[in-house]
Amino acid sequence: MEPCTPGYWCNSGQRFPCNRGFYTDAKATERTTLAACHPCGANAITATDHAASEIECYCNVGYYMN
């Protein structure tokens, strides 16, 4: 079985993208449930679904990251 690529969670041989505003931890070795998708911080989102790391989260207009 192929490893589950970052930005997705996989189960039963199928690959499912994390929704927009969520990302997977590239270091995670287990991505077998939807819990593998972590939300971006408050007032942040990703440009697309299947973000592969937190660095793909960006702040909404009028906000900034500490």
C-alpha positions in Angstrom: 0.0 0.0 0.0 1.3 3.5 -0.9 1.8 6.0 1.9 -0.9 8.7 2.3 0.3 11.9 0.8 0.4 15.2 2.8 -2.9 17.1 2.5 -5.0 14.0 2.6 -6.2 11.3 4.9 -6.5 7.8 3.6 -8.6 4.7 4.5 -9.3 1.4 2.8 -7.1 2.3 -0.1 -8.9 5.6 -0.8 -7.5 9.1 -0.5 -9.6 12.0 0.9 -8.5 15.7 0.8 -8.5 17.8 3.9 -11.1 20.6 3.5 -10.2 24.2 2.8 -9.0 25.7 6.0 -7.4 22.5 7.2 -4.0 20.9 6.7 -2.1 17.7 7.5 1.1 17.6 9.5 3.7 16.5 7.0 5.6 14.7 9.8 2.5 12.6 10.8 2.9 8.9 9.9 -0.8 8.0 10.6 -3.4 9.7 8.5 -6.1 7.1 8.6 -9.0 9.3 9.8 -10.4 12.8 9.3 -8.7 13.7 12.6 -5.5 13.9 10.6 -6.7 17.2 9.2 -5.9 20.1 11.6 -7.7 23.5 11.4 -5.8 26.6 10.5 -5.6 29.2 13.4 -8.4 31.6 14.1 -9.1 34.0 11.2 -6.9 31.9 8.8 -7.7 29.7 5.9 -6.0 27.8 3.0 -6.2 28.8 -0.6 -7.5 25.3 -1.6 -8.3 22.0 0.0 -5.6 19.4 0.5 -3.1 21.7 2.2 0.1 19.8 3.1 1.3 21.9 6.0 0.4 24.8 8.3 2.5 27.1 6.2 -0.3 27.0 3.6 -2.6 28.7 6.1 -2.8 32.5 5.6 -4.6 35.2 7.5 -7.9 36.7 6.5 -7.8 40.3 5.5 -7.3 42.6 8.5 -5.5 39.9 10.6 -1.9 38.8 11.1 -0.1 35.9 12.7 1.9 36.4 15.9 
